[in-house]
Amino acid sequence: MSKERRVLELVPPSCQITHETVICHGHECGYCHGNGYFWGRDANWESVKVPCPICQGKKEMKAIIEITWLPDNEKTTKK
């Protein structure tokens, strides 16, 4: 089975920006596998579609990635 891969390349900003937000849409829900529902039973034992509790029936998810740029104080300089 093929798998889609999306890569985010991190490049430090060239201006005084310290925060970035990246929003990535269109990821298939991994819990319901893009169906948006599961089959369940009602009080009369009839088959009913129950919305996915993760994607809430939308079939797709979005990722919100927040990046904070800070100075790297852990690096030691070579002498």
C-alpha distances in whole Angstrom, upper triangle without the diagonal:
4,7,10,13,17,19,23,26,29,32,35,37,40,42,43,40,39,37,34,31,28,26,22,21,18,16,14,16,14,17,17,13,15,17,20,22,22,24,28,31,34,38,38,35,34,30,29,27,27,26,23,25,23,22,25,24,23,19,19,20,22,23,26,27,31,32,35,37,40,42,41,44,42,42,45,47,48,51
4,7,10,13,16,20,22,26,29,32,34,37,39,40,37,37,34,31,28,25,23,20,19,16,14,13,16,14,18,18,14,15,18,21,23,24,26,29,33,36,40,40,37,36,32,31,28,28,26,23,26,23,22,25,24,22,19,17,19,20,21,24,24,28,29,33,34,37,39,38,41,40,40,43,44,45,49
4,6,10,13,16,19,22,26,29,31,34,36,37,34,33,30,27,25,21,20,16,16,14,11,11,13,12,16,16,13,14,17,19,22,23,26,29,33,35,39,40,37,35,32,30,27,27,25,22,23,21,20,23,22,20,17,15,16,17,17,20,21,24,26,29,31,33,36,35,38,37,37,40,41,43,46
4,7,10,13,16,20,23,26,28,31,33,34,31,30,27,24,22,18,17,13,13,11,9,10,13,13,16,17,14,14,18,19,22,24,27,30,34,36,40,41,38,37,33,31,28,27,25,22,23,20,19,22,22,19,16,14,14,14,15,18,18,22,23,27,28,31,33,33,36,35,35,38,40,41,45
4,7,10,13,16,19,23,24,27,30,31,28,27,25,21,19,16,15,12,13,12,10,12,15,14,18,19,16,17,20,22,25,26,30,32,36,39,42,44,41,39,36,34,30,29,27,24,25,21,20,24,23,21,18,15,15,14,13,16,16,19,20,24,25,28,30,29,32,31,31,35,36,37,41
4,7,10,13,16,19,21,24,26,27,24,24,21,18,16,13,12,9,11,11,10,13,15,16,19,21,18,18,22,22,26,28,31,34,38,40,43,45,42,41,37,35,31,30,27,24,25,21,20,24,24,21,19,15,14,13,11,14,13,16,17,20,22,25,27,27,30,30,30,33,34,36,39
4,6,10,13,16,18,21,23,24,22,21,19,16,15,12,13,11,13,14,13,16,18,18,22,24,21,21,25,26,29,31,34,37,41,43,46,48,46,44,40,38,35,33,30,27,27,24,23,26,27,24,22,18,17,15,13,14,12,15,15,18,19,22,24,23,27,26,26,29,30,32,36
4,6,10,13,14,18,20,21,18,17,15,12,12,9,11,10,13,15,15,18,20,20,23,25,23,23,27,27,30,32,36,38,42,44,47,49,47,46,42,40,36,34,31,28,28,24,23,27,27,24,23,19,17,14,12,12,10,12,11,15,15,18,21,20,24,24,24,27,28,30,34
4,6,10,12,15,17,19,17,16,15,13,13,11,14,13,17,19,18,22,24,24,27,29,27,27,31,31,34,36,40,42,46,48,51,53,51,49,46,43,40,38,35,32,32,28,27,30,31,28,27,23,21,18,15,15,12,13,12,14,14,17,19,18,22,22,21,25,25,27,31
4,7,9,12,15,16,14,13,12,11,12,11,14,15,19,21,20,24,25,26,29,31,29,29,33,32,36,38,41,44,47,49,52,54,52,51,48,45,41,39,36,33,32,29,28,31,32,30,29,25,22,19,16,15,12,12,9,11,10,13,15,15,19,19,18,22,23,25,28
4,6,9,12,13,12,12,12,11,13,13,17,17,21,24,24,27,29,29,32,34,33,32,36,36,39,41,45,47,51,52,55,58,56,54,51,48,45,43,39,36,36,32,31,34,36,33,32,28,25,22,19,18,14,14,11,12,10,13,14,14,18,19,18,21,21,23,27
4,7,9,10,9,9,11,10,14,14,18,20,23,26,26,30,31,31,34,37,35,35,39,38,41,43,47,49,52,54,57,59,57,56,53,50,47,45,41,38,37,33,33,36,37,34,34,30,27,24,21,19,15,14,10,10,7,10,11,12,15,17,16,19,19,22,25
4,6,7,6,8,10,9,13,14,18,20,23,27,27,31,32,33,36,38,37,36,39,38,42,44,48,50,53,54,58,60,58,57,54,51,47,45,41,39,38,34,33,36,38,35,35,31,28,24,21,19,16,14,11,11,8,11,12,14,18,20,19,22,22,24,27
4,7,8,10,13,13,16,17,21,23,27,30,30,34,36,37,39,41,40,39,43,42,45,48,52,53,57,58,61,63,62,60,57,54,51,49,45,42,42,38,37,40,41,38,38,34,31,28,25,23,20,18,15,14,11,13,14,16,19,21,20,23,22,24,27
4,6,9,11,12,16,18,21,24,27,30,31,35,36,38,40,42,41,40,43,42,45,48,52,54,57,58,61,63,62,61,57,54,51,49,45,43,41,38,37,39,41,38,38,35,32,28,25,23,20,18,15,14,11,13,14,17,20,22,22,24,24,26,29
4,6,9,11,15,18,21,24,27,31,32,35,36,37,40,42,41,40,43,42,45,48,51,53,56,57,60,62,61,60,57,54,50,48,44,42,40,37,36,39,41,38,38,34,31,28,25,22,19,16,14,12,10,11,12,16,18,21,21,24,23,27,29
4,6,8,11,14,17,20,24,27,28,32,32,34,36,38,37,36,40,38,41,44,48,49,52,53,56,59,57,56,53,50,46,44,40,38,37,33,32,35,37,34,34,31,28,24,21,18,16,13,10,9,8,10,12,16,18,21,21,24,25,28,30
4,7,11,14,17,20,23,27,27,31,31,32,34,37,36,35,39,37,40,42,46,48,51,52,54,57,56,55,52,49,45,43,39,37,35,32,31,34,36,33,34,30,27,23,20,17,14,11,8,6,5,7,10,13,16,18,19,22,23,26,29
4,7,10,14,17,20,24,24,27,28,29,31,33,33,32,35,33,36,39,43,44,47,48,51,53,52,51,48,45,41,39,35,33,31,28,27,30,32,29,30,26,23,19,17,13,11,7,6,5,6,9,13,15,18,20,21,25,26,29,32
4,7,10,13,17,20,21,24,25,26,28,30,30,29,32,31,34,36,40,42,45,46,49,51,50,49,46,43,39,37,33,31,29,26,25,27,29,26,27,23,20,16,14,10,8,6,5,7,8,12,15,17,20,22,23,26,28,31,34
4,7,10,13,17,17,21,21,23,25,27,26,25,28,27,30,33,36,38,41,42,45,48,46,45,42,39,35,33,29,27,26,22,21,24,26,23,23,20,16,13,10,7,6,5,6,9,11,15,18,20,23,25,26,29,31,34,37
4,7,10,13,14,18,19,21,23,25,24,23,26,25,28,31,34,36,40,41,44,46,45,43,40,37,33,31,28,25,25,21,20,22,24,21,21,17,14,10,8,6,5,6,8,12,14,17,21,22,25,26,27,31,32,34,38
4,7,10,11,15,16,18,20,22,21,19,22,21,24,27,31,33,36,37,41,43,41,40,36,33,30,28,24,22,22,18,16,19,20,17,17,13,11,7,6,5,6,9,11,15,17,21,24,25,29,29,30,34,35,38,41
4,7,8,12,13,15,18,19,18,16,20,19,22,25,29,31,35,36,39,41,40,38,35,32,28,26,23,20,21,17,15,18,19,15,15,11,9,6,5,7,8,11,14,17,20,23,26,27,31,31,32,35,37,39,43
4,6,9,11,14,17,17,16,14,17,16,19,23,26,28,32,33,37,38,37,35,31,29,25,24,20,18,19,15,13,15,15,12,12,8,7,4,7,9,11,15,17,21,23,27,30,31,34,34,35,39,40,43,46
4,6,9,12,15,14,13,10,14,13,17,20,24,26,30,31,35,36,34,32,29,26,22,22,18,16,18,15,12,15,14,10,9,6,6,6,9,12,14,18,20,24,27,30,33,34,37,37,38,41,43,45,49
4,6,9,12,12,10,9,12,12,16,18,22,25,28,30,34,35,33,31,28,25,22,21,17,15,16,13,10,14,14,11,9,5,5,6,8,12,14,17,20,24,26,29,32,33,36,35,36,40,42,44,47
4,6,9,9,6,5,9,10,13,15,19,21,25,27,31,32,30,28,24,22,18,18,15,12,14,11,9,13,11,10,6,5,6,9,11,15,17,21,23,27,30,33,36,36,39,38,39,43,44,46,50
4,6,6,5,5,8,8,11,13,16,19,22,24,28,30,27,26,22,20,16,15,12,9,11,8,6,10,10,9,6,5,6,9,11,15,17,21,24,27,30,33,36,36,39,38,39,43,45,47,51
4,6,5,7,10,10,12,13,16,19,23,25,28,30,27,26,23,21,18,16,14,10,12,9,9,12,12,12,9,9,9,12,13,16,18,22,24,28,30,33,36,35,38,37,38,42,44,46,50
4,6,8,9,9,10,10,14,16,19,22,25,27,24,23,20,18,15,13,11,8,9,7,8,11,11,12,10,10,10,14,15,18,20,24,26,30,33,35,38,37,40,39,40,44,46,48,52
4,5,6,6,7,7,11,13,17,20,23,24,22,21,17,15,12,11,9,6,9,8,8,10,9,10,8,10,11,15,17,20,23,26,29,32,35,38,41,41,43,42,44,47,50,52,55
4,6,8,9,10,13,16,20,23,26,28,25,23,20,18,15,14,12,10,12,11,10,13,11,11,8,9,11,14,16,20,22,26,28,32,35,37,40,40,43,42,43,46,48,50,54
4,6,8,11,14,17,21,23,26,27,25,23,19,17,14,14,11,9,12,11,9,11,9,8,4,6,9,13,15,19,22,25,28,32,34,37,41,40,43,43,44,47,49,51,55
4,5,8,10,14,17,19,23,24,22,19,16,14,10,11,9,8,12,12,10,11,8,9,6,9,12,16,19,22,25,28,31,35,38,41,44,44,47,46,47,51,53,55,59
4,7,10,13,16,18,22,23,21,19,16,13,9,9,6,5,9,9,7,7,4,6,4,8,11,14,17,20,23,27,30,33,36,39,43,43,46,45,46,50,52,55,58
4,7,9,13,14,18,19,17,15,12,10,6,5,4,5,8,10,9,8,6,9,8,12,14,18,20,23,26,30,33,36,39,42,45,45,48,47,49,53,55,57,61
4,6,10,13,16,17,15,13,10,8,6,5,6,6,9,11,12,11,9,13,11,15,17,20,23,26,29,32,35,38,41,44,47,47,49,49,50,54,56,58,62
4,7,10,14,14,11,10,6,6,5,6,9,10,13,15,15,14,12,16,15,18,20,24,27,30,32,36,39,42,45,48,51,51,53,52,54,57,60,62,66
4,7,10,11,9,8,6,5,6,6,10,11,13,16,17,15,14,18,17,21,22,26,28,31,34,37,40,43,47,49,52,52,54,53,55,59,61,64,67
4,7,8,5,5,5,6,8,9,12,14,16,19,20,18,17,21,21,24,26,30,32,35,37,40,44,46,50,52,56,55,57,57,59,62,65,67,71
4,5,5,6,7,6,9,10,13,16,17,21,21,19,18,22,22,26,27,31,33,36,39,41,45,47,51,53,57,57,59,58,60,64,67,69,73
4,6,7,10,10,13,13,17,19,20,24,25,22,21,25,26,29,31,34,36,39,42,44,48,50,54,56,59,59,61,61,63,66,69,72,75
4,5,9,10,14,15,19,21,22,26,27,24,23,27,27,31,33,36,39,41,44,47,50,53,56,59,62,62,64,63,66,69,72,74,78
4,7,9,12,13,17,19,21,24,25,23,22,25,25,29,31,34,37,39,42,45,49,51,55,57,60,60,62,61,63,67,70,72,76
4,6,10,12,16,18,20,23,24,21,20,23,23,27,29,33,36,38,41,44,48,51,54,57,60,60,62,61,63,67,69,72,75
4,7,9,13,15,18,21,21,19,17,20,20,24,26,30,32,35,38,41,45,48,51,54,57,57,59,58,60,64,66,68,72
4,6,10,12,15,18,18,15,13,17,17,21,23,27,30,32,35,38,42,45,48,51,54,54,57,56,58,61,64,66,70
4,6,9,12,15,14,12,10,13,13,17,19,23,26,29,32,35,38,41,45,47,51,51,53,53,54,58,61,63,67
4,6,9,12,12,9,8,12,13,16,18,21,24,26,29,32,36,39,42,45,48,48,50,50,52,55,58,60,64
4,6,9,8,6,5,9,10,13,14,17,20,23,26,29,32,35,39,41,45,45,47,47,49,52,55,57,61
4,5,6,5,5,8,8,11,12,15,18,20,23,26,29,32,36,38,42,42,44,44,45,49,52,54,58
4,6,5,8,10,11,12,12,15,17,19,22,24,28,31,34,36,40,40,42,42,44,47,50,52,56
4,6,8,9,9,10,9,12,13,16,18,21,24,27,31,33,36,36,39,38,40,44,46,49,53
4,5,5,6,6,6,10,12,15,18,21,24,27,31,33,37,37,40,39,41,45,47,50,53
4,6,8,9,10,13,15,17,21,23,27,30,33,36,40,40,42,42,44,48,50,53,56
4,6,8,10,14,17,19,23,25,29,32,35,38,42,42,45,45,46,50,52,55,58
4,6,8,11,14,17,20,23,27,30,33,36,40,40,43,43,44,48,50,53,56
4,7,11,14,17,20,23,27,30,33,36,39,40,43,42,44,47,49,52,55
4,7,10,14,17,20,23,27,29,33,36,36,39,39,40,44,46,48,52
4,7,10,13,16,20,23,26,29,32,33,36,36,37,41,43,45,49
4,7,10,13,16,20,23,26,29,30,33,33,34,38,40,42,46
4,6,10,13,16,19,22,26,26,29,29,30,34,36,39,42
4,7,10,13,16,20,23,24,27,27,29,32,34,37,41
4,7,10,13,16,20,20,23,24,25,29,31,33,37
4,7,10,13,17,18,21,22,23,27,29,32,35
4,6,10,13,14,17,18,20,23,25,28,31
4,6,10,12,15,16,18,21,23,26,29
4,7,9,12,14,15,18,20,23,26
4,6,9,11,12,16,17,21,23
4,6,9,10,12,14,17,20
4,6,6,9,11,15,18
4,6,8,10,14,16
4,6,10,13,16
4,7,9,13
4,7,9
4,6
4
